[in-house]
Amino acid sequence: MSTSSLHGAFFLSLALLLSFVSNSFVSAACTHEYGQATYGDIYQKFQGLEASGGSTYAKGARANGLHIYIDPTVTEIEETAKVSVHEYVHLLQQGYLNEELVLDSAPTGGVPLSDSSSSVGNGLRFQAINYCGVAEATVTKHLEALNAMPDDVKLFDHPTFVIFYSQTPGEGTGNCNAAQTETFARDAFNAIYGEDCPGMESTPMIWEANENHVVAEGEAEFLATNVFTSSYTSFNGTAYWEQKIADGKTDCKLPGNNPHFYVHSGSSQDVDDMKDKMQNAGVSPACSNNAIGELMYASFVNYCLEKEGSSALDDWCRPEALRRVWKAAPTQGFDCAFFNQYGWTWGEVVAKMYAEYQVDTSAVATTVPSLCLYDQTCSGEPKPCRRLPSYTHDEALAKCPFEVIASCGDISLSSASSSSSSRSSPTNAAMISAAVAASVSFFFAFFLN
């Protein structure tokens, strides 16, 4: 079985989007920046202008949304259902990074839906919006897959809607009626977020800077294929994952034939820089965000087994362990949160991956740059970002977690070790800070078959 998929992130220019919104369709009553950006994304998907699925998280909103494209020629329904599970994992990551989710694990039955949720749609935890004629069997299987996930990951107290888009690659939007795009977009937005988007924060937190992008992508696919699989009867998720890893190695020319496979801090910016270098060197574009994240996560699983023993995936390296990392990342930084959970530095894991894939057999942990901690509490732009040094194991024991940032003055980005501070590319957070004055940075993890 050969698979090819692409995940990534993009930032939506608010000025461009709002111009598009005001000139192209009737806007929702929700007029603030984040609501309009969310609405515009739904509109573009129905129109086929932005033919990618993913997850739309908005802090404080009364519901979440998943965007799932269905190729009507695909006969393996359970394989498509895996995508809804993958995107739900991204919602969890975003909920933690936005400091909205506070529990590591939900109680039996999941976190109860709030009283106000009973009036949202049909009042169920997972609901579908299917304006495009996607087969009911497909819709049902996606909802089954989401409902069959363990109770401990049903952490939101509000519903999650799956918007289904029918699209045969290269043939437009399938059964979606283009003449009804405005109606579909308005109705879908209102069904999920409400006409005046009650509770939705008007300006999103700049949480992407605290996200380790390669871990986020790898975790979502691993859990969707290897862990949250109880609803699958014909789809072999483990075999699918193993084939993706094999294909990823081929696409990324690993092991041993790709001297540019340096994930560095794991940030979106570092991954984008790496992809640019690889493509300039003739590496296939199929060595995408998704493939990179999956290869990194596969190596992390191997490292976990090596460090903790054969039962590690049922013990220390269980899914809720990484959820604790996401929860702590906004206050500790991803790297310290990772170390505090596992007892290994990010650099140790990455250096091991470089050796495993024969990228750099001499790499050591202290040469791996780390993510900065982007302080969400400080006002003004640019918000300060503390670039953490590439700690040795002993230094991490002494310094993680470091003290809470006491003041909101400028924080130098030059505190990283010489190996990371010498890099000419700006940090992920600095890139975001520079752009945020002109636009709302808006993240969508996307899926393309």
Buried (B, 14 or more C-beta within 10 A) or exposed (E): EEBBBBBBBBBBBBEEBBEBBEEBBEBBEBEBBBBBBBBBBBBBBBBBEBBBBBBBBBBBBBBBBBBBBBBBEEEEBBBBBBBBBBBBBBBBBBBBBBBBBEEBBBEEEBBEBEEEBEEBBEEBBBBBBBBBBBBEEBBEBBBBBBBBBBEBBBBBBBBBBBBBBBBBEEEEBBBBEEEEBBBBBBBBBBBBBBEEBEBBBBEBBBBBBBBBBBBBBBBBBBBBBBBBBEBBEEBBBEEBBBBBBEBBBBBBBBEEEBEBBBBBBBBBBBBBBBBEBBEEEEBBEBBBBBBBBBBBBBBBBBBBBEBBEEEBBEEBBBBBBBBBBBBBBBBBBBBBBBBBBBBBBBBBBBBBBBBBBBBBEEBBBBBBBBBBBBBBEBEEEBBBBBBBBBBBBEEBEEBBBBEEBEEEEEBEBEEBBEBBBEBEBEBBBBBBBEBBEEBBBBBBBBBBB
